């Protein structure tokens, strides 16, 4: 398995205290400050290194144009899931 550094990053959203990264294979990783659950990991634990957002595995995160819709703000993040 490749390390995250070896993957092709398609999008990274960097806020003051946390990050979300979307890589070419469709996986999303998060890390940083998580007091409000903004990392999407199902808890409030901070992460010092990138961790796969497991709740999005198997979900369709691409729209009809093949785009992933995601964003962050100071204490929250979002990723749209399509049917």
C-alpha positions, 0 to 999 in steps of 0.5 A: 500500500502506498503512503499518503505522500505517494498518492495523487492528491486531488484536493486538500482543504486546510483550515487553521487547525485541521485538514481534509485531503481527497486522493485519486482513489476516492479516499478522504483523509483527515487530521488535526484539531477535532474538538467539534467532530469536524474530522468526520471520524465519529469522535472528538479525538485530535489526530496528529497524522492523516487517518482514513475517514472510514464512514465514507468508504463505499459511498458515492462522493462524486457528482454526475460530472465526476467531481467531489464536493467538499469544504471546510470552515473553522469548526466544521467540514462537509462532503456531499454524498450522492445516490 
